[in-house]
Amino acid sequence: MDASLYTAAISAALLLGLILTYAKVYRDTRAQFSLGLTIFAAILFAQNILAVYSFVTMSPFIGEPFLPYLLGINIAQVLGILVLFRTTLR
């Protein structure tokens, strides 16, 4: 459960970086695509903050068999966000 918590927190931190980057691009260019990316990243950020909160508060109620799946989902999300972050910064 701790690993899922940490990966969700890493995702949230990466998404915050993306939000700031996209917002800066939007501020400079007023491109609607950048605004859409900012909103998309903000929604994912909110989802990850909720996931971190739920992992902290609901961990006693989550059964052991589900933990590998939660971790797999969170690792996949971190990897996807890392690819998006790298592509954005290029």
C-alpha positions, 0 to 999 in steps of 0.5 A: 500500500505504501508503494501505491501511495508513493507512486500516486504522490509522484504522479501528483508532483509530476502533474503539478509540474505539467500544470505549471508548464502548460499554464505558462505556455497558455499565458504566453501564447493564448493557445487553446490547446495549452489551455486544454492540456492545463485542464486535463493535467489539473483533473488528473492532479485532482484524481491523484490527490484523491488517490493519495488521500484514499490510500492514507485513510482507507488502507485498512479496508483494502484487501491484500489481493488488490495491492499488486493491481493498485501498484501496477496501475499507479506505476503505469500512470507514473510512466505515462506521465513521465513520457508526457513530461519529457515530451512536453519539455522537449 
